[in-house]
Amino acid sequence: MSRYTIDRFEGVGWAVLEDEHGQAFTVPRGWLPSTAREGDALNGDATAQTTAATLVRFELDPTAREEQLAKARARRDALPRGPKGDISL
């Protein structure tokens, strides 16, 4: 099983996913759960159905989404802050 993040939606029918290594690729939006939104974490499971085709199933992972958001908040909070108060230019 692999983990993906929904980077963005393009047009009406496409979603750009990013894998754990930062590689982005586009899939039809219809392949994703109907409640999927940008930033959601997905678990993808590929199983071979025949020698000519592979079935891929994506499921939302709300726990992984919250973990990713917590990491992003921690990185944001670690950024240096500018001076407080009025600034004269």
Gaussian input, Z-matrix of N, CA and C with variables (Angstrom, degrees):
# hf/3-21g

backbone

0 1
 N
 C     1     B1
 C     2     B2     1     A1
 N     3     B3     2     A2     1     D1
 C     4     B4     3     A3     2     D2
 C     5     B5     4     A4     3     D3
 N     6     B6     5     A5     4     D4
 C     7     B7     6     A6     5     D5
 C     8     B8     7     A7     6     D6
 N     9     B9     8     A8     7     D7
 C    10    B10     9     A9     8     D8
 C    11    B11    10    A10     9     D9
 N    12    B12    11    A11    10    D10
 C    13    B13    12    A12    11    D11
 C    14    B14    13    A13    12    D12
 N    15    B15    14    A14    13    D13
 C    16    B16    15    A15    14    D14
 C    17    B17    16    A16    15    D15
 N    18    B18    17    A17    16    D16
 C    19    B19    18    A18    17    D17
 C    20    B20    19    A19    18    D18
 N    21    B21    20    A20    19    D19
 C    22    B22    21    A21    20    D20
 C    23    B23    22    A22    21    D21
 N    24    B24    23    A23    22    D22
 C    25    B25    24    A24    23    D23
 C    26    B26    25    A25    24    D24
 N    27    B27    26    A26    25    D25
 C    28    B28    27    A27    26    D26
 C    29    B29    28    A28    27    D27
 N    30    B30    29    A29    28    D28
 C    31    B31    30    A30    29    D29
 C    32    B32    31    A31    30    D30
 N    33    B33    32    A32    31    D31
 C    34    B34    33    A33    32    D32
 C    35    B35    34    A34    33    D33
 N    36    B36    35    A35    34    D34
 C    37    B37    36    A36    35    D35
 C    38    B38    37    A37    36    D36
 N    39    B39    38    A38    37    D37
 C    40    B40    39    A39    38    D38
 C    41    B41    40    A40    39    D39
 N    42    B42    41    A41    40    D40
 C    43    B43    42    A42    41    D41
 C    44    B44    43    A43    42    D42
 N    45    B45    44    A44    43    D43
 C    46    B46    45    A45    44    D44
 C    47    B47    46    A46    45    D45
 N    48    B48    47    A47    46    D46
 C    49    B49    48    A48    47    D47
 C    50    B50    49    A49    48    D48
 N    51    B51    50    A50    49    D49
 C    52    B52    51    A51    50    D50
 C    53    B53    52    A52    51    D51
 N    54    B54    53    A53    52    D52
 C    55    B55    54    A54    53    D53
 C    56    B56    55    A55    54    D54
 N    57    B57    56    A56    55    D55
 C    58    B58    57    A57    56    D56
 C    59    B59    58    A58    57    D57
 N    60    B60    59    A59    58    D58
 C    61    B61    60    A60    59    D59
 C    62    B62    61    A61    60    D60
 N    63    B63    62    A62    61    D61
 C    64    B64    63    A63    62    D62
 C    65    B65    64    A64    63    D63
 N    66    B66    65    A65    64    D64
 C    67    B67    66    A66    65    D65
 C    68    B68    67    A67    66    D66
 N    69    B69    68    A68    67    D67
 C    70    B70    69    A69    68    D68
 C    71    B71    70    A70    69    D69
 N    72    B72    71    A71    70    D70
 C    73    B73    72    A72    71    D71
 C    74    B74    73    A73    72    D72
 N    75    B75    74    A74    73    D73
 C    76    B76    75    A75    74    D74
 C    77    B77    76    A76    75    D75
 N    78    B78    77    A77    76    D76
 C    79    B79    78    A78    77    D77
 C    80    B80    79    A79    78    D78
 N    81    B81    80    A80    79    D79
 C    82    B82    81    A81    80    D80
 C    83    B83    82    A82    81    D81
 N    84    B84    83    A83    82    D82
 C    85    B85    84    A84    83    D83
 C    86    B86    85    A85    84    D84
 N    87    B87    86    A86    85    D85
 C    88    B88    87    A87    86    D86
 C    89    B89    88    A88    87    D87
 N    90    B90    89    A89    88    D88
 C    91    B91    90    A90    89    D89
 C    92    B92    91    A91    90    D90
 N    93    B93    92    A92    91    D91
 C    94    B94    93    A93    92    D92
 C    95    B95    94    A94    93    D93
 N    96    B96    95    A95    94    D94
 C    97    B97    96    A96    95    D95
 C    98    B98    97    A97    96    D96
 N    99    B99    98    A98    97    D97
 C   100   B100    99    A99    98    D98
 C   101   B101   100   A100    99    D99
 N   102   B102   101   A101   100   D100
 C   103   B103   102   A102   101   D101
 C   104   B104   103   A103   102   D102
 N   105   B105   104   A104   103   D103
 C   106   B106   105   A105   104   D104
 C   107   B107   106   A106   105   D105
 N   108   B108   107   A107   106   D106
 C   109   B109   108   A108   107   D107
 C   110   B110   109   A109   108   D108
 N   111   B111   110   A110   109   D109
 C   112   B112   111   A111   110   D110
 C   113   B113   112   A112   111   D111
 N   114   B114   113   A113   112   D112
 C   115   B115   114   A114   113   D113
 C   116   B116   115   A115   114   D114
 N   117   B117   116   A116   115   D115
 C   118   B118   117   A117   116   D116
 C   119   B119   118   A118   117   D117
 N   120   B120   119   A119   118   D118
 C   121   B121   120   A120   119   D119
 C   122   B122   121   A121   120   D120
 N   123   B123   122   A122   121   D121
 C   124   B124   123   A123   122   D122
 C   125   B125   124   A124   123   D123
 N   126   B126   125   A125   124   D124
 C   127   B127   126   A126   125   D125
 C   128   B128   127   A127   126   D126
 N   129   B129   128   A128   127   D127
 C   130   B130   129   A129   128   D128
 C   131   B131   130   A130   129   D129
 N   132   B132   131   A131   130   D130
 C   133   B133   132   A132   131   D131
 C   134   B134   133   A133   132   D132
 N   135   B135   134   A134   133   D133
 C   136   B136   135   A135   134   D134
 C   137   B137   136   A136   135   D135
 N   138   B138   137   A137   136   D136
 C   139   B139   138   A138   137   D137
 C   140   B140   139   A139   138   D138
 N   141   B141   140   A140   139   D139
 C   142   B142   141   A141   140   D140
 C   143   B143   142   A142   141   D141
 N   144   B144   143   A143   142   D142
 C   145   B145   144   A144   143   D143
 C   146   B146   145   A145   144   D144
 N   147   B147   146   A146   145   D145
 C   148   B148   147   A147   146   D146
 C   149   B149   148   A148   147   D147
 N   150   B150   149   A149   148   D148
 C   151   B151   150   A150   149   D149
 C   152   B152   151   A151   150   D150
 N   153   B153   152   A152   151   D151
 C   154   B154   153   A153   152   D152
 C   155   B155   154   A154   153   D153
 N   156   B156   155   A155   154   D154
 C   157   B157   156   A156   155   D155
 C   158   B158   157   A157   156   D156
 N   159   B159   158   A158   157   D157
 C   160   B160   159   A159   158   D158
 C   161   B161   160   A160   159   D159
 N   162   B162   161   A161   160   D160
 C   163   B163   162   A162   161   D161
 C   164   B164   163   A163   162   D162
 N   165   B165   164   A164   163   D163
 C   166   B166   165   A165   164   D164
 C   167   B167   166   A166   165   D165
 N   168   B168   167   A167   166   D166
 C   169   B169   168   A168   167   D167
 C   170   B170   169   A169   168   D168
 N   171   B171   170   A170   169   D169
 C   172   B172   171   A171   170   D170
 C   173   B173   172   A172   171   D171
 N   174   B174   173   A173   172   D172
 C   175   B175   174   A174   173   D173
 C   176   B176   175   A175   174   D174
 N   177   B177   176   A176   175   D175
 C   178   B178   177   A177   176   D176
 C   179   B179   178   A178   177   D177
 N   180   B180   179   A179   178   D178
 C   181   B181   180   A180   179   D179
 C   182   B182   181   A181   180   D180
 N   183   B183   182   A182   181   D181
 C   184   B184   183   A183   182   D182
 C   185   B185   184   A184   183   D183
 N   186   B186   185   A185   184   D184
 C   187   B187   186   A186   185   D185
 C   188   B188   187   A187   186   D186
 N   189   B189   188   A188   187   D187
 C   190   B190   189   A189   188   D188
 C   191   B191   190   A190   189   D189
 N   192   B192   191   A191   190   D190
 C   193   B193   192   A192   191   D191
 C   194   B194   193   A193   192   D192
 N   195   B195   194   A194   193   D193
 C   196   B196   195   A195   194   D194
 C   197   B197   196   A196   195   D195
 N   198   B198   197   A197   196   D196
 C   199   B199   198   A198   197   D197
 C   200   B200   199   A199   198   D198
 N   201   B201   200   A200   199   D199
 C   202   B202   201   A201   200   D200
 C   203   B203   202   A202   201   D201
 N   204   B204   203   A203   202   D202
 C   205   B205   204   A204   203   D203
 C   206   B206   205   A205   204   D204
 N   207   B207   206   A206   205   D205
 C   208   B208   207   A207   206   D206
 C   209   B209   208   A208   207   D207
 N   210   B210   209   A209   208   D208
 C   211   B211   210   A210   209   D209
 C   212   B212   211   A211   210   D210
 N   213   B213   212   A212   211   D211
 C   214   B214   213   A213   212   D212
 C   215   B215   214   A214   213   D213
 N   216   B216   215   A215   214   D214
 C   217   B217   216   A216   215   D215
 C   218   B218   217   A217   216   D216
 N   219   B219   218   A218   217   D217
 C   220   B220   219   A219   218   D218
 C   221   B221   220   A220   219   D219
 N   222   B222   221   A221   220   D220
 C   223   B223   222   A222   221   D221
 C   224   B224   223   A223   222   D222
 N   225   B225   224   A224   223   D223
 C   226   B226   225   A225   224   D224
 C   227   B227   226   A226   225   D225
 N   228   B228   227   A227   226   D226
 C   229   B229   228   A228   227   D227
 C   230   B230   229   A229   228   D228
 N   231   B231   230   A230   229   D229
 C   232   B232   231   A231   230   D230
 C   233   B233   232   A232   231   D231
 N   234   B234   233   A233   232   D232
 C   235   B235   234   A234   233   D233
 C   236   B236   235   A235   234   D234
 N   237   B237   236   A236   235   D235
 C   238   B238   237   A237   236   D236
 C   239   B239   238   A238   237   D237
 N   240   B240   239   A239   238   D238
 C   241   B241   240   A240   239   D239
 C   242   B242   241   A241   240   D240
 N   243   B243   242   A242   241   D241
 C   244   B244   243   A243   242   D242
 C   245   B245   244   A244   243   D243
 N   246   B246   245   A245   244   D244
 C   247   B247   246   A246   245   D245
 C   248   B248   247   A247   246   D246
 N   249   B249   248   A248   247   D247
 C   250   B250   249   A249   248   D248
 C   251   B251   250   A250   249   D249
 N   252   B252   251   A251   250   D250
 C   253   B253   252   A252   251   D251
 C   254   B254   253   A253   252   D252
 N   255   B255   254   A254   253   D253
 C   256   B256   255   A255   254   D254
 C   257   B257   256   A256   255   D255
 N   258   B258   257   A257   256   D256
 C   259   B259   258   A258   257   D257
 C   260   B260   259   A259   258   D258
 N   261   B261   260   A260   259   D259
 C   262   B262   261   A261   260   D260
 C   263   B263   262   A262   261   D261
 N   264   B264   263   A263   262   D262
 C   265   B265   264   A264   263   D263
 C   266   B266   265   A265   264   D264

   B1=1.4466
   B2=1.5300
   B3=1.3074
   B4=1.4614
   B5=1.5165
   B6=1.3264
   B7=1.4644
   B8=1.5189
   B9=1.3226
   B10=1.4605
   B11=1.5210
   B12=1.3188
   B13=1.4582
   B14=1.5173
   B15=1.3257
   B16=1.4644
   B17=1.5217
   B18=1.3202
   B19=1.4541
   B20=1.5218
   B21=1.3285
   B22=1.4716
   B23=1.5194
   B24=1.3255
   B25=1.4585
   B26=1.5187
   B27=1.3167
   B28=1.4562
   B29=1.5108
   B30=1.3229
   B31=1.4534
   B32=1.5145
   B33=1.2953
   B34=1.4606
   B35=1.5196
   B36=1.3231
   B37=1.4435
   B38=1.5118
   B39=1.3456
   B40=1.4621
   B41=1.5133
   B42=1.3299
   B43=1.4601
   B44=1.5202
   B45=1.3162
   B46=1.4622
   B47=1.5205
   B48=1.3330
   B49=1.4554
   B50=1.5185
   B51=1.3261
   B52=1.4498
   B53=1.5132
   B54=1.3321
   B55=1.4601
   B56=1.5303
   B57=1.3179
   B58=1.4658
   B59=1.5183
   B60=1.3354
   B61=1.4591
   B62=1.5230
   B63=1.3193
   B64=1.4563
   B65=1.5138
   B66=1.3185
   B67=1.4725
   B68=1.5262
   B69=1.3194
   B70=1.4580
   B71=1.5183
   B72=1.3220
   B73=1.4545
   B74=1.5199
   B75=1.3140
   B76=1.4618
   B77=1.5219
   B78=1.3368
   B79=1.4634
   B80=1.5237
   B81=1.3198
   B82=1.4588
   B83=1.5376
   B84=1.3128
   B85=1.4673
   B86=1.5212
   B87=1.3065
   B88=1.4544
   B89=1.5167
   B90=1.3263
   B91=1.4630
   B92=1.5210
   B93=1.3371
   B94=1.4583
   B95=1.5240
   B96=1.3302
   B97=1.4601
   B98=1.5281
   B99=1.3092
   B100=1.4703
   B101=1.5222
   B102=1.3242
   B103=1.4610
   B104=1.5279
   B105=1.3358
   B106=1.4674
   B107=1.5232
   B108=1.3509
   B109=1.4705
   B110=1.5217
   B111=1.3278
   B112=1.4607
   B113=1.5214
   B114=1.3270
   B115=1.4508
   B116=1.5127
   B117=1.3279
   B118=1.4651
   B119=1.5167
   B120=1.3200
   B121=1.4584
   B122=1.5225
   B123=1.3205
   B124=1.4543
   B125=1.5168
   B126=1.3036
   B127=1.4562
   B128=1.5174
   B129=1.3108
   B130=1.4611
   B131=1.5049
   B132=1.3026
   B133=1.4547
   B134=1.5214
   B135=1.3179
   B136=1.4624
   B137=1.5163
   B138=1.2986
   B139=1.4648
   B140=1.5171
   B141=1.2995
   B142=1.4629
   B143=1.5217
   B144=1.3024
   B145=1.4579
   B146=1.5247
   B147=1.3231
   B148=1.4664
   B149=1.5175
   B150=1.2863
   B151=1.4598
   B152=1.5247
   B153=1.3369
   B154=1.4603
   B155=1.5258
   B156=1.3282
   B157=1.4636
   B158=1.5224
   B159=1.3238
   B160=1.4596
   B161=1.5156
   B162=1.2948
   B163=1.4578
   B164=1.5216
   B165=1.3322
   B166=1.4594
   B167=1.5192
   B168=1.3258
   B169=1.4599
   B170=1.5233
   B171=1.3380
   B172=1.4591
   B173=1.5217
   B174=1.3371
   B175=1.4672
   B176=1.5184
   B177=1.3385
   B178=1.4568
   B179=1.5220
   B180=1.3247
   B181=1.4582
   B182=1.5271
   B183=1.3478
   B184=1.4686
   B185=1.5293
   B186=1.3223
   B187=1.4616
   B188=1.5197
   B189=1.3233
   B190=1.4628
   B191=1.5232
   B192=1.3344
   B193=1.4750
   B194=1.5189
   B195=1.3222
   B196=1.4578
   B197=1.5240
   B198=1.3293
   B199=1.4620
   B200=1.5252
   B201=1.3377
   B202=1.4635
   B203=1.5300
   B204=1.3322
   B205=1.4615
   B206=1.5235
   B207=1.3347
   B208=1.4672
   B209=1.5295
   B210=1.3341
   B211=1.4640
   B212=1.5269
   B213=1.3256
   B214=1.4685
   B215=1.5319
   B216=1.3282
   B217=1.4678
   B218=1.5324
   B219=1.3311
   B220=1.4681
   B221=1.5248
   B222=1.3368
   B223=1.4682
   B224=1.5271
   B225=1.3329
   B226=1.4682
   B227=1.5270
   B228=1.3337
   B229=1.4553
   B230=1.5269
   B231=1.3387
   B232=1.4625
   B233=1.5283
   B234=1.3273
   B235=1.4633
   B236=1.5134
   B237=1.3498
   B238=1.4632
   B239=1.5300
   B240=1.2942
   B241=1.4641
   B242=1.5351
   B243=1.3070
   B244=1.4594
   B245=1.5157
   B246=1.3073
   B247=1.4726
   B248=1.5273
   B249=1.3174
   B250=1.4751
   B251=1.5239
   B252=1.2995
   B253=1.4650
   B254=1.5170
   B255=1.3257
   B256=1.4569
   B257=1.5256
   B258=1.3095
   B259=1.4537
   B260=1.5286
   B261=1.3251
   B262=1.4665
   B263=1.5189
   B264=1.3004
   B265=1.4637
   B266=1.5031
   A1=108.41
   A2=116.05
   A3=121.92
   A4=109.63
   A5=115.48
   A6=120.71
   A7=109.22
   A8=115.20
   A9=122.70
   A10=108.91
   A11=115.77
   A12=122.05
   A13=107.94
   A14=116.43
   A15=120.10
   A16=106.92
   A17=115.79
   A18=121.30
   A19=110.84
   A20=115.69
   A21=119.76
   A22=109.46
   A23=114.64
   A24=121.82
   A25=107.27
   A26=116.45
   A27=121.73
   A28=109.01
   A29=114.74
   A30=118.97
   A31=110.79
   A32=115.45
   A33=120.55
   A34=111.60
   A35=117.38
   A36=118.10
   A37=118.47
   A38=118.86
   A39=119.18
   A40=111.87
   A41=115.50
   A42=122.39
   A43=108.25
   A44=116.42
   A45=121.75
   A46=107.02
   A47=115.61
   A48=122.09
   A49=109.30
   A50=116.03
   A51=121.64
   A52=107.75
   A53=115.83
   A54=119.12
   A55=110.50
   A56=116.06
   A57=121.69
   A58=113.20
   A59=117.56
   A60=122.14
   A61=112.29
   A62=117.37
   A63=121.42
   A64=114.63
   A65=118.25
   A66=121.99
   A67=108.72
   A68=116.59
   A69=121.64
   A70=110.09
   A71=115.57
   A72=121.49
   A73=108.65
   A74=115.42
   A75=122.15
   A76=110.10
   A77=114.89
   A78=121.32
   A79=108.31
   A80=117.47
   A81=119.57
   A82=109.94
   A83=116.39
   A84=120.80
   A85=111.59
   A86=116.76
   A87=121.54
   A88=114.02
   A89=117.74
   A90=121.26
   A91=111.95
   A92=117.01
   A93=121.69
   A94=110.58
   A95=117.28
   A96=119.66
   A97=109.97
   A98=117.18
   A99=121.18
   A100=113.02
   A101=118.64
   A102=121.56
   A103=113.16
   A104=117.77
   A105=121.55
   A106=110.41
   A107=114.98
   A108=120.68
   A109=108.71
   A110=116.04
   A111=120.78
   A112=109.67
   A113=115.65
   A114=121.32
   A115=114.17
   A116=117.40
   A117=120.10
   A118=110.75
   A119=115.24
   A120=121.53
   A121=107.60
   A122=115.17
   A123=121.36
   A124=109.84
   A125=115.38
   A126=120.72
   A127=106.02
   A128=115.94
   A129=121.11
   A130=110.17
   A131=115.29
   A132=120.93
   A133=108.02
   A134=116.35
   A135=121.20
   A136=109.26
   A137=115.10
   A138=120.35
   A139=108.25
   A140=116.82
   A141=121.51
   A142=109.38
   A143=115.92
   A144=121.62
   A145=110.92
   A146=114.92
   A147=121.63
   A148=106.78
   A149=117.10
   A150=119.48
   A151=111.51
   A152=117.93
   A153=120.97
   A154=113.49
   A155=118.44
   A156=119.67
   A157=110.40
   A158=114.14
   A159=121.18
   A160=108.57
   A161=116.88
   A162=123.12
   A163=108.38
   A164=116.96
   A165=121.74
   A166=107.85
   A167=115.50
   A168=120.79
   A169=108.30
   A170=116.97
   A171=122.46
   A172=109.11
   A173=116.10
   A174=122.05
   A175=108.67
   A176=116.40
   A177=120.99
   A178=109.90
   A179=115.94
   A180=122.42
   A181=107.98
   A182=117.51
   A183=120.32
   A184=113.07
   A185=118.10
   A186=120.64
   A187=110.71
   A188=117.05
   A189=120.82
   A190=111.05
   A191=117.41
   A192=120.26
   A193=110.19
   A194=117.13
   A195=120.65
   A196=111.41
   A197=117.36
   A198=120.84
   A199=110.51
   A200=117.13
   A201=121.02
   A202=110.53
   A203=117.40
   A204=120.67
   A205=111.11
   A206=117.44
   A207=120.94
   A208=110.58
   A209=117.75
   A210=121.10
   A211=110.70
   A212=117.04
   A213=120.71
   A214=110.26
   A215=117.63
   A216=120.48
   A217=110.94
   A218=116.57
   A219=120.50
   A220=110.77
   A221=117.73
   A222=120.86
   A223=110.52
   A224=116.17
   A225=120.25
   A226=110.41
   A227=117.29
   A228=120.93
   A229=112.10
   A230=117.67
   A231=121.65
   A232=112.41
   A233=117.78
   A234=120.22
   A235=109.87
   A236=117.61
   A237=119.56
   A238=110.26
   A239=114.48
   A240=121.04
   A241=108.82
   A242=115.06
   A243=120.17
   A244=110.13
   A245=116.33
   A246=119.57
   A247=110.42
   A248=114.43
   A249=119.58
   A250=109.03
   A251=114.65
   A252=119.56
   A253=112.35
   A254=114.67
   A255=120.58
   A256=110.44
   A257=115.31
   A258=121.59
   A259=107.46
   A260=116.54
   A261=121.38
   A262=107.88
   A263=115.15
   A264=119.54
   A265=110.28
   D1=138.34
   D2=-179.49
   D3=-117.13
   D4=156.39
   D5=179.06
   D6=-110.93
   D7=138.24
   D8=179.58
   D9=-132.47
   D10=158.28
   D11=174.36
   D12=-122.73
   D13=138.07
   D14=176.26
   D15=-78.71
   D16=110.11
   D17=-179.29
   D18=-76.06
   D19=-47.22
   D20=-178.89
   D21=-169.04
   D22=166.44
   D23=172.91
   D24=-107.85
   D25=139.16
   D26=178.55
   D27=-120.96
   D28=128.10
   D29=-178.78
   D30=61.46
   D31=-155.68
   D32=-177.69
   D33=-86.09
   D34=-34.57
   D35=-167.89
   D36=-119.11
   D37=16.92
   D38=-175.45
   D39=-129.38
   D40=147.45
   D41=175.30
   D42=-127.69
   D43=137.23
   D44=176.04
   D45=-100.66
   D46=118.59
   D47=179.15
   D48=-105.02
   D49=151.64
   D50=175.29
   D51=-123.08
   D52=132.42
   D53=-179.58
   D54=-87.27
   D55=-176.82
   D56=-176.40
   D57=-65.67
   D58=-16.14
   D59=-178.66
   D60=-102.07
   D61=6.42
   D62=179.38
   D63=85.53
   D64=4.67
   D65=177.65
   D66=-78.05
   D67=130.65
   D68=179.17
   D69=-104.89
   D70=145.52
   D71=175.28
   D72=-152.72
   D73=159.79
   D74=-174.71
   D75=-107.08
   D76=137.53
   D77=176.15
   D78=-132.49
   D79=156.40
   D80=174.91
   D81=-62.09
   D82=137.68
   D83=-178.84
   D84=-60.67
   D85=-29.23
   D86=179.43
   D87=-64.80
   D88=-15.85
   D89=177.75
   D90=-76.60
   D91=-16.30
   D92=-175.95
   D93=-96.86
   D94=159.20
   D95=175.12
   D96=-58.01
   D97=146.63
   D98=-175.45
   D99=-63.15
   D100=-23.84
   D101=-179.26
   D102=-91.66
   D103=3.84
   D104=-177.37
   D105=-64.63
   D106=143.30
   D107=178.30
   D108=-139.62
   D109=166.34
   D110=-179.30
   D111=-57.09
   D112=137.15
   D113=179.70
   D114=91.86
   D115=-11.13
   D116=179.36
   D117=-67.42
   D118=147.00
   D119=174.34
   D120=-95.61
   D121=139.26
   D122=-179.56
   D123=-125.50
   D124=143.38
   D125=168.61
   D126=-101.34
   D127=129.08
   D128=179.82
   D129=-114.70
   D130=132.54
   D131=-179.65
   D132=-125.99
   D133=119.55
   D134=179.56
   D135=-106.20
   D136=129.50
   D137=177.22
   D138=-131.30
   D139=134.88
   D140=-179.93
   D141=-74.10
   D142=125.48
   D143=176.86
   D144=-93.65
   D145=-42.46
   D146=177.34
   D147=-143.07
   D148=179.34
   D149=177.70
   D150=-72.39
   D151=-17.50
   D152=-176.24
   D153=-102.36
   D154=-11.57
   D155=-175.02
   D156=-143.15
   D157=152.22
   D158=176.75
   D159=-127.10
   D160=133.80
   D161=177.59
   D162=-92.30
   D163=128.91
   D164=177.51
   D165=-118.21
   D166=131.82
   D167=-179.95
   D168=-121.34
   D169=127.44
   D170=178.91
   D171=-109.51
   D172=133.48
   D173=176.03
   D174=-127.81
   D175=141.35
   D176=176.54
   D177=-67.68
   D178=145.09
   D179=176.86
   D180=-126.29
   D181=87.27
   D182=-175.50
   D183=-62.64
   D184=-31.75
   D185=178.70
   D186=-65.06
   D187=-43.53
   D188=178.95
   D189=-65.23
   D190=-35.86
   D191=177.12
   D192=-60.80
   D193=-46.14
   D194=-179.81
   D195=-64.36
   D196=-37.60
   D197=176.89
   D198=-63.32
   D199=-42.96
   D200=179.29
   D201=-64.20
   D202=-41.19
   D203=178.78
   D204=-64.81
   D205=-40.37
   D206=178.74
   D207=-63.26
   D208=-41.41
   D209=177.87
   D210=-64.20
   D211=-41.16
   D212=179.86
   D213=-65.59
   D214=-40.75
   D215=177.36
   D216=-62.95
   D217=-41.73
   D218=179.50
   D219=-63.21
   D220=-41.52
   D221=177.70
   D222=-64.66
   D223=-41.95
   D224=179.43
   D225=-63.68
   D226=-43.90
   D227=-178.40
   D228=-67.90
   D229=-23.74
   D230=-179.79
   D231=-81.49
   D232=-11.02
   D233=179.32
   D234=-66.41
   D235=143.84
   D236=178.40
   D237=-65.43
   D238=143.81
   D239=-179.89
   D240=-99.23
   D241=150.02
   D242=175.73
   D243=-79.82
   D244=179.56
   D245=179.35
   D246=-66.36
   D247=148.82
   D248=178.27
   D249=-93.23
   D250=155.93
   D251=176.32
   D252=95.11
   D253=-169.76
   D254=-178.67
   D255=-71.59
   D256=143.94
   D257=178.99
   D258=-123.13
   D259=128.29
   D260=177.04
   D261=-98.38
   D262=131.27
   D263=177.39
   D264=-106.69

